[in-house]
Amino acid sequence: MDDCIFCKIIRGEIPSTKIYEDGDAFAFLDIAPVNVGHTLVVPKQHFKNVYETPDEVLQKVMTAAKKIAEALKALPSDGVNVTINNDSAAGQVVFHFHVHVIPRIAGDGFPLWHSRRPYNEGEAKGTAEKIMRGL
Protein backbone atom coordinates (compact mmCIF):
# COMPACT_ATOMS: atom_id res chain seq x y z
CA MET A 1 0.00 0.00 0.00
CA ASP A 2 1.54 3.26 -1.13
CA ASP A 3 0.57 5.51 1.81
CA CYS A 4 1.09 3.00 4.65
CA ILE A 5 3.85 4.16 7.01
CA PHE A 6 4.97 0.58 7.75
CA CYS A 7 5.12 -0.24 4.03
CA LYS A 8 7.28 2.87 3.56
CA ILE A 9 9.56 1.72 6.40
CA ILE A 10 9.88 -1.74 4.84
CA ARG A 11 10.74 -0.16 1.46
CA GLY A 12 13.33 2.09 3.12
CA GLU A 13 11.48 5.31 2.29
CA ILE A 14 11.19 6.21 5.98
CA PRO A 15 14.14 5.56 8.28
CA SER A 16 13.83 3.02 11.07
CA THR A 17 16.07 1.18 13.47
CA LYS A 18 15.90 -2.29 11.98
CA ILE A 19 16.30 -5.20 14.38
CA TYR A 20 15.52 -8.17 12.12
CA GLU A 21 14.55 -9.02 8.58
CA ASP A 22 13.89 -12.21 6.65
CA GLY A 23 11.96 -12.97 3.48
CA ASP A 24 8.57 -12.48 5.13
CA ALA A 25 8.97 -10.32 8.24
CA PHE A 26 10.57 -7.03 9.21
CA ALA A 27 11.19 -5.87 12.80
CA PHE A 28 12.16 -2.39 13.98
CA LEU A 29 12.21 -0.35 17.17
CA ASP A 30 9.00 1.49 18.02
CA ILE A 31 9.61 5.27 17.88
CA ALA A 32 7.47 5.79 21.00
CA PRO A 33 8.43 2.78 23.12
CA VAL A 34 6.77 1.64 26.31
CA ASN A 35 10.25 0.54 27.41
CA VAL A 36 13.65 0.56 25.72
CA GLY A 37 13.71 -2.26 23.18
CA HIS A 38 9.98 -2.13 22.32
CA THR A 39 9.97 -3.70 18.85
CA LEU A 40 7.35 -3.93 16.12
CA VAL A 41 7.27 -7.03 13.93
CA VAL A 42 5.39 -6.69 10.63
CA PRO A 43 4.81 -8.82 7.58
CA LYS A 44 6.48 -7.44 4.48
CA GLN A 45 3.17 -7.75 2.64
CA HIS A 46 0.44 -5.31 3.59
CA PHE A 47 -2.50 -6.72 5.53
CA LYS A 48 -4.78 -4.39 7.49
CA ASN A 49 -5.22 -6.54 10.60
CA VAL A 50 -5.17 -10.06 12.00
CA TYR A 51 -8.46 -10.89 10.27
CA GLU A 52 -6.98 -10.21 6.83
CA THR A 53 -3.58 -11.79 7.44
CA PRO A 54 -3.26 -15.33 6.02
CA ASP A 55 -2.42 -18.06 8.53
CA GLU A 56 0.95 -18.82 6.93
CA VAL A 57 1.94 -15.14 7.21
CA LEU A 58 0.79 -15.02 10.84
CA GLN A 59 2.96 -18.04 11.57
CA LYS A 60 6.03 -16.41 10.02
CA VAL A 61 5.48 -13.10 11.83
CA MET A 62 4.94 -14.84 15.17
CA THR A 63 8.09 -16.91 14.64
CA ALA A 64 10.01 -13.66 14.11
CA ALA A 65 8.32 -12.14 17.19
CA LYS A 66 9.49 -15.10 19.27
CA LYS A 67 13.06 -14.56 18.05
CA ILE A 68 12.83 -10.91 19.06
CA ALA A 69 11.36 -11.82 22.48
CA GLU A 70 14.27 -14.18 23.11
CA ALA A 71 16.79 -11.56 21.93
CA LEU A 72 15.32 -8.97 24.30
CA LYS A 73 16.79 -11.01 27.17
CA ALA A 74 19.99 -9.08 26.35
CA LEU A 75 18.33 -5.96 27.82
CA PRO A 76 17.46 -5.29 31.42
CA SER A 77 13.95 -6.73 31.68
CA ASP A 78 11.86 -8.92 33.91
CA GLY A 79 9.54 -10.24 31.20
CA VAL A 80 8.03 -9.50 27.84
CA ASN A 81 4.59 -8.76 26.39
CA VAL A 82 3.81 -9.97 22.89
CA THR A 83 0.66 -8.16 21.82
CA ILE A 84 -1.51 -7.41 18.81
CA ASN A 85 -3.84 -4.41 18.82
CA ASN A 86 -6.55 -5.22 16.30
CA ASP A 87 -8.85 -2.40 15.14
CA SER A 88 -9.24 1.08 16.65
CA ALA A 89 -11.17 0.01 19.74
CA ALA A 90 -8.24 -2.24 20.70
CA GLY A 91 -5.67 0.51 20.18
CA GLN A 92 -4.53 -0.20 16.61
CA VAL A 93 -3.23 3.08 15.19
CA VAL A 94 -1.34 1.93 12.08
CA PHE A 95 -3.49 -0.31 9.91
CA HIS A 96 -0.77 -2.68 8.76
CA PHE A 97 -0.84 -5.85 10.84
CA HIS A 98 1.92 -5.78 13.45
CA VAL A 99 3.01 -7.40 16.67
CA HIS A 100 4.40 -5.45 19.62
CA VAL A 101 7.23 -7.16 21.50
CA ILE A 102 7.67 -5.13 24.67
CA PRO A 103 10.33 -5.76 27.30
CA ARG A 104 8.85 -5.29 30.76
CA ILE A 105 10.46 -4.17 33.97
CA ALA A 106 8.73 -4.81 37.29
CA GLY A 107 7.00 -1.59 38.38
CA ASP A 108 7.43 0.13 34.98
CA GLY A 109 3.96 1.66 35.31
CA PHE A 110 2.58 0.26 32.05
CA PRO A 111 -0.74 -1.28 33.11
CA LEU A 112 -2.00 -4.16 31.04
CA TRP A 113 -5.60 -4.07 32.26
CA HIS A 114 -7.12 -1.04 33.93
CA SER A 115 -10.26 -2.71 35.20
CA ARG A 116 -11.69 -6.18 35.10
CA ARG A 117 -15.02 -7.74 35.96
CA PRO A 118 -16.17 -11.29 36.60
CA TYR A 119 -18.80 -12.95 34.42
CA ASN A 120 -22.39 -12.72 35.57
CA GLU A 121 -24.26 -15.96 36.32
CA GLY A 122 -24.44 -18.03 33.10
CA GLU A 123 -22.66 -15.37 31.03
CA ALA A 124 -19.42 -17.34 30.56
CA LYS A 125 -21.25 -20.36 29.13
CA GLY A 126 -23.32 -18.24 26.73
CA THR A 127 -20.24 -16.31 25.65
CA ALA A 128 -18.26 -19.51 25.02
CA GLU A 129 -21.13 -20.90 22.93
CA LYS A 130 -21.24 -17.76 20.75
CA ILE A 131 -17.48 -17.89 20.20
CA MET A 132 -17.51 -21.59 19.35
CA ARG A 133 -20.27 -21.05 16.75
CA GLY A 134 -17.87 -18.67 14.98
CA LEU A 135 -15.06 -21.23 14.73
N, C-alpha and C positions, 0 to 999 in steps of 0.2 A: 504494500500500500504506500503510495507516494508521500502522503502527509503524516504518516505514523512516526512519532519520535523514536520508537524502538527500532523500526525498520531503517530509519536514517542512521542510527547508532550502528546497527549491524553492517550497513553499507559503508560506514566510515565517514559519512557526511557530517555527523555531529561527534565531537570527541567524547571518549569515555575512558574509564580505567578498566581495561579488559582483564579479567581473571582467568577465563577459560573459553576455549572454542574447539568445537569438533565439527563434523559435517552437518549436524542437525541442530546443535544448541550453541548459544552464546551467553556468557555470564560476565557481568560488569558490576562495579561498585555503585550502589545507590547514591545519588548526589545529595540526598537528605536522609542520611542513615539514622535508624533508631540507635544503633551502637556502631562503633568502628568495625568495619568488615561486612556490614549489611550488603548482601549481594543479590542482584536480580538475575534470574536464569530464564532465558526466553528461547522459544524455537526460532530458527532462522526464517521459517515461513510465517507469514502473517495469519493468525487466527485471533478473532476478537476475544474469546473467552474459553473456559474449560468445556462448555457445551459444544463449541465448534471445532475444538482441537481433536484430531483423530487419535485413537487409542495408541497407535504405534508412535506418534509424536509425543504424546503424554509420557509414555514409557521412557523415551530417550531424554526428555527434559528432566524427568524425575531422577533418572540415573545420573545426569550431570549435577542436579541439585544435591544428591547424596554425596558425590565427590567433593562438592564445595563444602557441605556440612562437615565432612571429615577433615578437610583442609583447614577449616576455621579453628580446629583444635590448636593451631599454631599461635592463635591470639589469646590474650587473657579472656577467658569466658567460662561460665559455669554450665552452659547448656546452649541449645540452639532451637529456634522456631523455624519450621519450614511451613510457609503459609501461602495460600492462594486467595486473593480477594477477587470475587467473581461478581461483576455488575456493580453499579453505583451504590446500591444500598449496602453492599458488603465492603465498600471502600475502594473499589477499583477505580483508578483515575486515568490510567493509560489503557486503552482498549486494544491491547496486543497481549495475548495470554502470557503471563509471567508468574514465576515462583519467587517469593521472598525467602532468602536464607539469612536469618538474623541471629548473630551471636548474642547470647544473653548473659548478663552479669547479675548475680543475686542483688536485689535492691535497686536495680537500674531505673525503676519508676515507670516502666512501660507496661501498663496493665493489659492483660489479655482479655479479660471479661470484666466489664464494669458492674454489671448486676446479673443475677441469675435467679431463676424461679423453678420450683419443683412442678412436675406435672400434676394437674388436677385429677381427681378420681376418674379412672377409665380413659383419660386423655392419651396416655402413652400407647395403649393398645390400639386405639383408633388412629393415632398418628402413624404407628408402625404399619398398620394395614394399608393406609393411603400410600405410603412410600413404597411398600412392596408391590402394589398394583402398578406402579410406574416403572418397575424393573423389567 
